[in-house]
Amino acid sequence: MKYRIFTFLTCLLVSVGTIAEAQIEGGDLLTDALSQYKLRNRHGVFSYNLGVGVSSYFGDLKDSRTDLWVKPSIQLGVQYRAGDHLHFRSEVTWYRISGADSLNDVETGIYARNLSFRADNFEWNVVALYQFFNKFSRTNSVTLNPYVFAGIGLTSNNPNAYYNGQWHNLRRLETEGVSYSPVALVVPFGVGLAYHVNRNWDISVEWGYRVSFTDYLDDVSTTFRGVENFDDPLARALSDRRPEMGLPPKEAGSKRGNTGVNDWYLITGLKVTYMPFLRIKNPKHR
């Protein structure tokens, strides 16, 4: 009797141990399979991009939203592949924007104001980027992959004006009697189309808007201060440039800009993205 009980307990322990080992083995295989899937689809991998393109400004010195007045831009960034479709990207961008009342039609109300600016700014942003297809899919591989992106960023704000053969910083002159920040918050968003050259290289065309939280990218926002209220002759001259056209200066308090709408800008162009090669190991077999 004792022998039978001992035999039964021994078999029970062996069975429990075998089941537990099988569960552990199955869990390991499942973990291996998931890890292999993530590796094969490059989850958790960083890629690097370089872009060149054009930038365009929209604000108080531009009457038409269809005129681009394009200037150059350069982007440098790093991108993290979080899943089959979702990426997180951070970029630093140098871009130039400019505007001038004289570039608008003579019939517009802003032509005679005769203000102008140019700015060389830097932008840093972080965006979430969603690709519509999984580049590394074994069953639904694609060559062209559209995507959308949105995020948040910061831009420097450095408007300058050309006067008497030199460029002058307008923010320091306070041409409207207003002190504004050299840095502004922006919200970048847009669309793009990636061409997958191979598993490591992409070429993309991207169109991205930036909504800014300032109305002073062009140094124009509120009202004329009145030339008689400036002690600095340079600030006086650049606050109201109508006299350069033979027109009388505006009275203090006259409308100079549109305070109801902040300035924004566009950055678009061509990007090249490189993702380092990964060597994928075979799953473990026990």
BELHUVEN-V387354 format. One record per helix or strand of 2 or more residues. SS is the DSSP state (2 for helix, 1 for strand). FROM is the first residue (numbers start at 1). TO is the last residue. If there is no record, write none. Layout:
# BELHUVEN-V387354
SS|FROM|TO ; SS|FROM|TO
This chain:
# BELHUVEN-V387354
2|2|40 ; 1|45|58 ; 1|71|81 ; 1|86|100 ; 2|101|103 ; 2|111|113 ; 1|116|131 ; 1|144|156 ; 1|159|163 ; 1|166|169 ; 2|170|173 ; 1|183|196 ; 1|201|212 ; 2|227|229 ; 2|233|239 ; 2|242|245 ; 1|264|275
